């Protein structure tokens, strides 16, 4: 939080802190109501760890606030980002942009992947429609209507929130990417990611898990192709 605050203050970006949900603090009864382990087995490649559930609940709580507000939308940032000096200009350009996007990602691990279309956003950035929506929830802009749609989609959790956003044929939102991204991973994120540590502690290296990973990947790519090419 100290790092995030220092960066935003340096860039003269006003912000409001939202205290995230700690998935590790949820009791078993609450977890059972929120997380559908049976659906997870059928629809994702590994069981979710408590941190992933906390991230989902944190984003869902913010979507609720946004959908009930009078604001047209918001910029959501996790606390482990590194911002370059262009972030204020990108936020200003997105706030003024009247195109029909629903969500814009401000960070991507692989911003050079295939794009479907791209147009200028401001003097130094473009706004692109990626073939595959990037993982990560480090930073994104979301409009109020999109927050309401995501909030209404489901009650139980079976996949990480960024994986659900990548499945565009389910929610049918217009998700785009700023290129080059004004955010990157901060040093705190690189040094110690509690979710990654938790995943490794329960990682299954069996042949069955390998098949589950492959099946999920192939299923995702097929559904993505059908949606991008034929809208189904």
N, C-alpha and C positions, 0 to 999 in steps of 0.2 A: 504493500500500500504506500509506503514511503516513496518508493521508486515511481509508482504511477502518479502520485500527487506532485512530485517534483517535476516530472515531465509535462504534465498538463498545466501546471503553474508557469513553467518556463515558456510554454507556447500560448499562454493567456487564454486557455480554454476552460471556461467554468464547468463544473461537474457536480454531480450529487452521488455520494457513496451509497451503494446498496450492499448490505451484509448478506453474503451468499449462504446457501443452505449447506451445512456440513453433513454429507450423506453418512459418514461414520458415526454420527450421533443419533441416527434414527433407530428406534427400537424395532424388534422383530415384527410386532403386530403392524406398525405403520409401514414398514418395508414390504410386508406381504400384500398390503392394500395397494401400494404404489407400483410394485415391480411384478410383472407377469413372467415368471421363470419358464413356464411351459411355452408361451408364445415366443419367448427369447430363443428357446432351443430350435424352433422351427424357422425363425426369421432373422437370426443373426449368427455370427460366427464364433462368439464366445460369451460366457455369462458376464453380466455387468458387475463391476465392483462398486462399492458404496459411493466412491467419489464421482463416478459417472452419473449415478442417480442424483447426487447432489447438484451437479452441473445442470442436469435437465430441469430439476425443480427450481433452481435459481433463475434460469432463462424463462421458465413458465411463469414464475412470479412477476418478472419484469414485463412479460407480454400482457399479463393481467393489468398491471398499472398503466401501460401504454394504451391498451384498448379502452380503458375507462376514462382516459384523460381527454382534454380538448386539444392536445397537440397533434400535429400531422404525423409525427413519428419521433424516433429517438436514435441516438448513437449509443450502442452498448459496447463496453470495453471490459475485458477481464483484467486482472491486476498484474499480469506477467508480460505485458507488451513492451516493445521499444518503438517509439514514435519518431519519425523524421520531421524535419522542419516544415514539410508541406502539409501536415495533417490539418491545420486550421483552414487552409485554402480548399482542401478536399471536402471537409465538412461544409464549408460555405457553398461550394459548388453543388454538392448533393442536396443541400437544403433548398437551393434555388431551382434545381432541375425539375422539370415538369413532365418528364417521360414516365411511362407506365410501369416502372419496376416496382417490386415489392420489398426486396432485400438486396443490399449491396455489401459484399464481403470486402473488408479493408485489409485482409491478410490472406496469403496463400503460400503454402510451402513450395508449390511448383507453379508460379504465375505464368510460365511459358508454355503451359499445355494448350491443346487445341481450343480455339475460340470459334464460335459460330458467327458472331458479328462483333463489331467494335466501332466506337465513335468517340470523338473528343469529349472530355468532361471539362477540363480547364486547360491552361497553357501547357502544363507538364504531364497530364494524366488522361487516360482514356477510360471509358466505361464499356466493358466487354461482357458478352454472354458466353460463359464457358460451356464446353461440351459436357464436362463433368463438374458439378459444384464442388469447390474445395472443402476439405475437412477443416476443422478448427472453428472455435467460437471466440477467438481472441478479440475480434472487433468487427462490428457490422452495423449498418444502418437498416432500420426496419420501419415501415409505415404502419400507422395505427390499424388499418384494415387488415394488413397481413398478420399483425400480432393477434387480432381477434380470430382469424381463420386458424392459425396454429393452435391457439388456446382451445378452440372448440373441437379439435380433431379427435382426441382420445383422452381417456382417463388414466389408463395404465401405461407403464413404461416397459419397453422390451428391447430398445436399441439406444445407443448414445444419441444425444440431441443432434450432433452434426451429421450423423448417419441418416437420421430421419429427414433432415433438410436436403440431403443429397438425393433423396428419392422423390424427385420432382413430379413424377407421374401420380403420386399419391396426393400431394397437396396442391399441385399445379400453380405454384407461385413463380413469379418471374425473379430469379436470383441472378445477380450479376457480380462482377469483380472489378475493382479499381486496379488499373495497371499503369505504372508500377505501384505495388501496394505501399501505402504510407506507413504501414505497421510491419514489424518483424518480431521475432521471439526475443524477449528480454533475457538477460543473463540468469535471472532467478528461474525462469522456465527451463532453460537449458540445463541448469545445475541440478535441479531436484523437482521432478514432476511426480507428485504423489500418486496420481492415477496410473502412470506408467510403472511406478514401483510396485503398486498393488497388483497390477495385471501380471507382472513377471513373477510375483510370489505365488500365483495360482495358475500359472501358464501350463497348459497341457501340451506336451510334445508328442503325443501318440499319433499313430497313423489315422485314427478316426478323427482327431482334431484337424489334421492336415486336409482330409477330405471335406470336412465341414467348412474350412476356410475357402477351399477351391470352389465348392458348390455355391457358397454365398457370392463369391466374386463373379462367377459365370452368370449367376442369376441376375445380379445387379447390372452387368454389362449388357445382357440381352434385353432387359426391361428398359434400360436407358436408351438403347438403340431404337427400340420400337417406339418409344415416346418421342425422341428427337426426330426420327424419320417420318413417322406416321401419326404422331399425336395420340397414341393409345397406350 
